[in-house]
Amino acid sequence: MVDLPSHHDLGYGHLGQYLYNTADGTWLSTRALASSYALCPLTPSHCVVQPVRPDADAYHHTARLHGHATNHASAASQERARSGALPARDMDARIAGLLRRLPSLAPSTSIIADHAHLSARVTALASRHDPIIGSMLAFGRLSDMSLGRPLAVAAFPAATAPNLLTLATVHPQKQGWHPNKGLWINTSRISGEFTTWDALHPIRQLCFCAAPSEDPHAASPYLSVRTSSAVHVLRVSLRKVSDDTALTRFRITPVTTLNMDLLDNVPPADVAFNPFYNKQLATIDQNGTWRVWELSRHPAGPPGYPVRVASGAVADESLASTEGRVLDDGWGRVAWVSDACTIVTASRRAIAVYDVTSKPLRLSCPELGIAGTSHWILDICSQTQPSHVCFVLTSVHLICLRIQSLAGFGLADPASAGAHVVFRIPHFRDPEDISLRLSPFTDDSDVVIMITSSLSPTATVYRCSTVETSSLPFLTVSDPTLLPLPEYPSDSDASHSTLGLHVQPTRYGEGKGGRAGPGKSYKDNSIRFYAVTSIFSDMSVAEKLYYARPEVGSMDRDPILVSPPDWQGRLTYGTSRLRQHRFVVDDDDIMEDLEVHMPPSTPHPQARGSGKTSSRKTQSTWTVIHERAYDEVNKRNQGEEQDFIAALDATRMVYETIREKFTGIPTL
């Protein structure tokens, strides 16, 4: 079937729609003619959360206890390893760990090996792509009572168990280049306080509610945890001090749980908070049925009881016809767009826009070019800035939709509301790769869209810019660039896919000090830096630093070579953690208060305390420790020291007298 182009398609050499901007007297085209910033890796990946390795020592210990059975399993596993099923050493280690926990299974080891290889194949396939898995890495801001302002936190599943939610604080850090200490970039790092919460079932998606963008000090206290059978809504905050039992300042309060009974016994496929009203969230299940919930006081229930505000189906069929039938592979997405009353829902073959003010009203939506083809909808995402834009990823196209809501645009006629195509551009990725997904982030006033895949280590990046005109804001898109994804931070030969990305643009900071140096040159040449956090299929988390520079305008001008930062400042923590933990400050805490000179591949020491010392900053941390110990000794009263020595001599004399009395051996 021939795909007929439309005036929204941006093919080779096509600049899209033109608009004359009366404000500055210029012509605007959908495709940006100016070159965009291309992200390039700067530092190697720094592992924040280590992956869980098979216990090799358990294999040797169990082999001595169950030699015959383990040897038989080893021979069978080696035979399958030669066929490419699973490395023999890894299989032996896994079987040995199982036998150590359950020694009674030793006679059936050969049978276990067959099922273990089958399970390994299924696990490897699911690690590459699972349509039910959403974003496994979420960042938000919580109210910190010790600082009096919000503090950034990260949420991700634990590497030890897929049902454990991990919450970690994210602290700012300065990085710069010698010899200039007066200019730096403000980055952040997952470090400090950690806590876990048991979701009882494997975690499939994590999502923080959006903080108001107009208030930089607002918090996002609600966190949704979607598992294989429920959606948990948690309220998270940071106390001023920790109690004696929890040993952490994190306070996790379950607000509500959308269990299978509330979801009509169909597993959930996606969940999204209302960015304009954080006490509302929308869910969609594997049948394509969507529901809008509000966390309010119910007359017959406690605070936070979920009240269903509206519901509907993505497809045109009624709810009764889709009951008990899983659409395609169970994939589904829901997003809030334009205002607090409009949602966009999608299944593999259909997309719908609904107004949920009172009775759900289906708004108009264009055909995305998948009718009569084998193409699928692979992902959708919305942005708070601009809030009326939604991006749709299909097997062959990246589509930008402008959503005109009834309330936000003041439209009285429902027929004029709905979605309109801004541009449709082919992404030239593998059309049979159903693991493609969108990873957007905001860079100043631009929206950067990354197309990632679990089968490829490279992402395709588009930069969209908004130009304010007398009518609607005009959106332009740049040509795509390629981005190498963060590499797996391990020397293991195993292949692990990326499950989530979080890109945080950094900003320059300037204080007192010299104005020369590499950092000053980077700032003058408009070079930007980005901190990227990624989570892999084994739930290990890594951080990596990227940079972007504008294209050189002249051919005779040499591009600037960007070097990694060679000094790092201490991580900034609150002031109450020393009181709450009641421990003595150790060597690592002294190192945190120093701006140490280290290569980019050396990770910064992890934080365990926040006691601020008055030690002199120097390059030798051992000198600081000895000087501090010497100062503490000199503070002691010399008279008290002499009294202690006299008491020690008197004790020794009493001991020698007793020894001579009972043994008869005189003291020499």
JOZI-V850952 format. One record per residue. N is the residue number from 1. RES is the residue in three letters. OMEGA is omega in whole degrees, -180 to 180 (none if undefined). Layout:
# JOZI-V850952
N;RES;OMEGA, N;RES;OMEGA
This chain:
# JOZI-V850952
1;MET;-178, 2;VAL;178, 3;ASP;-177, 4;LEU;-180, 5;PRO;177, 6;SER;-178, 7;HIS;176, 8;HIS;-179, 9;ASP;177, 10;LEU;178, 11;GLY;180, 12;TYR;175, 13;GLY;-178, 14;HIS;-177, 15;LEU;177, 16;GLY;-178, 17;GLN;177, 18;TYR;179, 19;LEU;177, 20;TYR;-179, 21;ASN;-178, 22;THR;-178, 23;ALA;-179, 24;ASP;176, 25;GLY;-180, 26;THR;175, 27;TRP;180, 28;LEU;176, 29;SER;-178, 30;THR;178, 31;ARG;-179, 32;ALA;179, 33;LEU;-180, 34;ALA;179, 35;SER;-178, 36;SER;176, 37;TYR;178, 38;ALA;-179, 39;LEU;180, 40;CYS;178, 41;PRO;-178, 42;LEU;-178, 43;THR;173, 44;PRO;-179, 45;SER;176, 46;HIS;-176, 47;CYS;178, 48;VAL;178, 49;VAL;-178, 50;GLN;176, 51;PRO;178, 52;VAL;-178, 53;ARG;173, 54;PRO;-177, 55;ASP;-179, 56;ALA;179, 57;ASP;179, 58;ALA;179, 59;TYR;-178, 60;HIS;179, 61;HIS;-179, 62;THR;180, 63;ALA;178, 64;ARG;-179, 65;LEU;-177, 66;HIS;-173, 67;GLY;-175, 68;HIS;-177, 69;ALA;-179, 70;THR;178, 71;ASN;178, 72;HIS;179, 73;ALA;179, 74;SER;178, 75;ALA;179, 76;ALA;-179, 77;SER;177, 78;GLN;178, 79;GLU;179, 80;ARG;178, 81;ALA;178, 82;ARG;177, 83;SER;176, 84;GLY;-178, 85;ALA;-177, 86;LEU;178, 87;PRO;-175, 88;ALA;-178, 89;ARG;178, 90;ASP;180, 91;MET;178, 92;ASP;180, 93;ALA;180, 94;ARG;178, 95;ILE;179, 96;ALA;177, 97;GLY;177, 98;LEU;180, 99;LEU;177, 100;ARG;178, 101;ARG;-179, 102;LEU;-178, 103;PRO;-179, 104;SER;180, 105;LEU;-176, 106;ALA;180, 107;PRO;-177, 108;SER;-176, 109;THR;-179, 110;SER;177, 111;ILE;180, 112;ILE;-178, 113;ALA;180, 114;ASP;180, 115;HIS;179, 116;ALA;177, 117;HIS;176, 118;LEU;178, 119;SER;179, 120;ALA;178, 121;ARG;179, 122;VAL;179, 123;THR;179, 124;ALA;178, 125;LEU;-180, 126;ALA;178, 127;SER;176, 128;ARG;180, 129;HIS;173, 130;ASP;-175, 131;PRO;-178, 132;ILE;-178, 133;ILE;175, 134;GLY;180, 135;SER;-179, 136;MET;179, 137;LEU;-177, 138;ALA;178, 139;PHE;179, 140;GLY;179, 141;ARG;-179, 142;LEU;176, 143;SER;179, 144;ASP;-176, 145;MET;179, 146;SER;180, 147;LEU;-177, 148;GLY;180, 149;ARG;180, 150;PRO;178, 151;LEU;-179, 152;ALA;178, 153;VAL;178, 154;ALA;179, 155;ALA;179, 156;PHE;178, 157;PRO;179, 158;ALA;179, 159;ALA;-177, 160;THR;-178, 161;ALA;-177, 162;PRO;-179, 163;ASN;-178, 164;LEU;174, 165;LEU;178, 166;THR;174, 167;LEU;-177, 168;ALA;177, 169;THR;179, 170;VAL;-174, 171;HIS;179, 172;PRO;-180, 173;GLN;177, 174;LYS;174, 175;GLN;-177, 176;GLY;-175, 177;TRP;175, 178;HIS;3, 179;PRO;-174, 180;ASN;174, 181;LYS;-179, 182;GLY;178, 183;LEU;-176, 184;TRP;172, 185;ILE;-179, 186;ASN;177, 187;THR;178, 188;SER;-177, 189;ARG;175, 190;ILE;-177, 191;SER;176, 192;GLY;-172, 193;GLU;179, 194;PHE;172, 195;THR;-180, 196;THR;177, 197;TRP;-175, 198;ASP;177, 199;ALA;176, 200;LEU;179, 201;HIS;-180, 202;PRO;-179, 203;ILE;-179, 204;ARG;-180, 205;GLN;176, 206;LEU;-176, 207;CYS;172, 208;PHE;171, 209;CYS;-176, 210;ALA;174, 211;ALA;179, 212;PRO;-176, 213;SER;-179, 214;GLU;180, 215;ASP;-178, 216;PRO;-179, 217;HIS;179, 218;ALA;-179, 219;ALA;176, 220;SER;-168, 221;PRO;-174, 222;TYR;179, 223;LEU;176, 224;SER;179, 225;VAL;179, 226;ARG;177, 227;THR;-180, 228;SER;-176, 229;SER;-178, 230;ALA;173, 231;VAL;180, 232;HIS;175, 233;VAL;-177, 234;LEU;171, 235;ARG;-173, 236;VAL;177, 237;SER;179, 238;LEU;180, 239;ARG;179, 240;LYS;175, 241;VAL;178, 242;SER;177, 243;ASP;-175, 244;ASP;-177, 245;THR;-175, 246;ALA;-177, 247;LEU;176, 248;THR;180, 249;ARG;178, 250;PHE;174, 251;ARG;-178, 252;ILE;-179, 253;THR;175, 254;PRO;-179, 255;VAL;179, 256;THR;178, 257;THR;175, 258;LEU;-176, 259;ASN;-176, 260;MET;178, 261;ASP;179, 262;LEU;-179, 263;LEU;178, 264;ASP;175, 265;ASN;176, 266;VAL;-178, 267;PRO;179, 268;PRO;180, 269;ALA;-179, 270;ASP;178, 271;VAL;-179, 272;ALA;175, 273;PHE;173, 274;ASN;-177, 275;PRO;180, 276;PHE;180, 277;TYR;-168, 278;ASN;175, 279;LYS;174, 280;GLN;174, 281;LEU;-179, 282;ALA;178, 283;THR;173, 284;ILE;-177, 285;ASP;-176, 286;GLN;174, 287;ASN;-178, 288;GLY;178, 289;THR;180, 290;TRP;-180, 291;ARG;175, 292;VAL;-177, 293;TRP;176, 294;GLU;180, 295;LEU;-178, 296;SER;180, 297;ARG;178, 298;HIS;-179, 299;PRO;-177, 300;ALA;-177, 301;GLY;-179, 302;PRO;176, 303;PRO;-178, 304;GLY;179, 305;TYR;-176, 306;PRO;177, 307;VAL;179, 308;ARG;-177, 309;VAL;-178, 310;ALA;178, 311;SER;180, 312;GLY;-179, 313;ALA;179, 314;VAL;-179, 315;ALA;-179, 316;ASP;-179, 317;GLU;179, 318;SER;-180, 319;LEU;-178, 320;ALA;-177, 321;SER;-180, 322;THR;-178, 323;GLU;177, 324;GLY;-179, 325;ARG;179, 326;VAL;-180, 327;LEU;176, 328;ASP;-179, 329;ASP;178, 330;GLY;-179, 331;TRP;177, 332;GLY;180, 333;ARG;177, 334;VAL;-178, 335;ALA;175, 336;TRP;-176, 337;VAL;171, 338;SER;180, 339;ASP;-175, 340;ALA;-175, 341;CYS;-174, 342;THR;178, 343;ILE;175, 344;VAL;180, 345;THR;-177, 346;ALA;167, 347;SER;-177, 348;ARG;-174, 349;ARG;-176, 350;ALA;175, 351;ILE;-176, 352;ALA;177, 353;VAL;-176, 354;TYR;168, 355;ASP;-171, 356;VAL;-179, 357;THR;178, 358;SER;173, 359;LYS;-178, 360;PRO;-179, 361;LEU;-180, 362;ARG;180, 363;LEU;-177, 364;SER;180, 365;CYS;-177, 366;PRO;176, 367;GLU;-171, 368;LEU;178, 369;GLY;179, 370;ILE;178, 371;ALA;-179, 372;GLY;178, 373;THR;176, 374;SER;-178, 375;HIS;179, 376;TRP;167, 377;ILE;-174, 378;LEU;-179, 379;ASP;171, 380;ILE;177, 381;CYS;178, 382;SER;-179, 383;GLN;176, 384;THR;177, 385;GLN;-8, 386;PRO;-172, 387;SER;-175, 388;HIS;-176, 389;VAL;177, 390;CYS;180, 391;PHE;-179, 392;VAL;178, 393;LEU;175, 394;THR;-178, 395;SER;-176, 396;VAL;-173, 397;HIS;164, 398;LEU;-173, 399;ILE;175, 400;CYS;-180, 401;LEU;171, 402;ARG;-176, 403;ILE;175, 404;GLN;-179, 405;SER;-180, 406;LEU;-175, 407;ALA;-174, 408;GLY;-179, 409;PHE;178, 410;GLY;-178, 411;LEU;178, 412;ALA;-178, 413;ASP;179, 414;PRO;-179, 415;ALA;-179, 416;SER;179, 417;ALA;178, 418;GLY;-175, 419;ALA;177, 420;HIS;-177, 421;VAL;174, 422;VAL;174, 423;PHE;176, 424;ARG;-172, 425;ILE;177, 426;PRO;-178, 427;HIS;175, 428;PHE;170, 429;ARG;-178, 430;ASP;-178, 431;PRO;178, 432;GLU;179, 433;ASP;-179, 434;ILE;177, 435;SER;178, 436;LEU;178, 437;ARG;-179, 438;LEU;176, 439;SER;-177, 440;PRO;168, 441;PHE;-177, 442;THR;179, 443;ASP;-172, 444;ASP;180, 445;SER;-179, 446;ASP;173, 447;VAL;-179, 448;VAL;-179, 449;ILE;177, 450;MET;175, 451;ILE;-178, 452;THR;180, 453;SER;176, 454;SER;180, 455;LEU;-176, 456;SER;177, 457;PRO;-176, 458;THR;178, 459;ALA;174, 460;THR;-170, 461;VAL;174, 462;TYR;177, 463;ARG;-179, 464;CYS;-179, 465;SER;180, 466;THR;178, 467;VAL;-180, 468;GLU;178, 469;THR;-180, 470;SER;177, 471;SER;179, 472;LEU;175, 473;PRO;-177, 474;PHE;-176, 475;LEU;176, 476;THR;-178, 477;VAL;-180, 478;SER;174, 479;ASP;-175, 480;PRO;172, 481;THR;-179, 482;LEU;-178, 483;LEU;173, 484;PRO;-180, 485;LEU;177, 486;PRO;-179, 487;GLU;179, 488;TYR;-172, 489;PRO;180, 490;SER;177, 491;ASP;-180, 492;SER;178, 493;ASP;-179, 494;ALA;-179, 495;SER;-178, 496;HIS;-179, 497;SER;179, 498;THR;-179, 499;LEU;-178, 500;GLY;179, 501;LEU;173, 502;HIS;-178, 503;VAL;-180, 504;GLN;176, 505;PRO;179, 506;THR;178, 507;ARG;177, 508;TYR;173, 509;GLY;-176, 510;GLU;178, 511;GLY;179, 512;LYS;-180, 513;GLY;-178, 514;GLY;-180, 515;ARG;-178, 516;ALA;177, 517;GLY;-179, 518;PRO;-178, 519;GLY;178, 520;LYS;178, 521;SER;179, 522;TYR;-179, 523;LYS;-180, 524;ASP;-179, 525;ASN;174, 526;SER;176, 527;ILE;-177, 528;ARG;180, 529;PHE;-175, 530;TYR;175, 531;ALA;-175, 532;VAL;176, 533;THR;-177, 534;SER;176, 535;ILE;-175, 536;PHE;-174, 537;SER;175, 538;ASP;177, 539;MET;170, 540;SER;-176, 541;VAL;-179, 542;ALA;177, 543;GLU;-177, 544;LYS;-179, 545;LEU;177, 546;TYR;174, 547;TYR;178, 548;ALA;179, 549;ARG;178, 550;PRO;179, 551;GLU;180, 552;VAL;-177, 553;GLY;-178, 554;SER;-178, 555;MET;-178, 556;ASP;180, 557;ARG;-178, 558;ASP;177, 559;PRO;-179, 560;ILE;176, 561;LEU;-177, 562;VAL;179, 563;SER;179, 564;PRO;175, 565;PRO;-179, 566;ASP;169, 567;TRP;-179, 568;GLN;176, 569;GLY;-180, 570;ARG;176, 571;LEU;-178, 572;THR;-179, 573;TYR;174, 574;GLY;-175, 575;THR;-174, 576;SER;-174, 577;ARG;178, 578;LEU;179, 579;ARG;-173, 580;GLN;-176, 581;HIS;176, 582;ARG;177, 583;PHE;179, 584;VAL;-180, 585;VAL;-178, 586;ASP;-173, 587;ASP;-178, 588;ASP;180, 589;ASP;176, 590;ILE;180, 591;MET;180, 592;GLU;-178, 593;ASP;-179, 594;LEU;169, 595;GLU;-172, 596;VAL;177, 597;HIS;-176, 598;MET;175, 599;PRO;-177, 600;PRO;-178, 601;SER;-179, 602;THR;-179, 603;PRO;177, 604;HIS;-180, 605;PRO;-178, 606;GLN;-175, 607;ALA;172, 608;ARG;178, 609;GLY;-177, 610;SER;179, 611;GLY;-177, 612;LYS;-177, 613;THR;177, 614;SER;-178, 615;SER;178, 616;ARG;-179, 617;LYS;-179, 618;THR;-180, 619;GLN;-178, 620;SER;-178, 621;THR;178, 622;TRP;177, 623;THR;179, 624;VAL;-179, 625;ILE;-180, 626;HIS;179, 627;GLU;180, 628;ARG;177, 629;ALA;179, 630;TYR;178, 631;ASP;-180, 632;GLU;179, 633;VAL;-179, 634;ASN;178, 635;LYS;-178, 636;ARG;178, 637;ASN;-178, 638;GLN;178, 639;GLY;178, 640;GLU;178, 641;GLU;178, 642;GLN;177, 643;ASP;180, 644;PHE;179, 645;ILE;179, 646;ALA;178, 647;ALA;179, 648;LEU;178, 649;ASP;179, 650;ALA;178, 651;THR;180, 652;ARG;179, 653;MET;178, 654;VAL;180, 655;TYR;-179, 656;GLU;179, 657;THR;179, 658;ILE;-179, 659;ARG;-179, 660;GLU;-178, 661;LYS;-174, 662;PHE;-178, 663;THR;-178, 664;GLY;180, 665;ILE;-178, 666;PRO;179, 667;THR;-180, 668;LEU;none
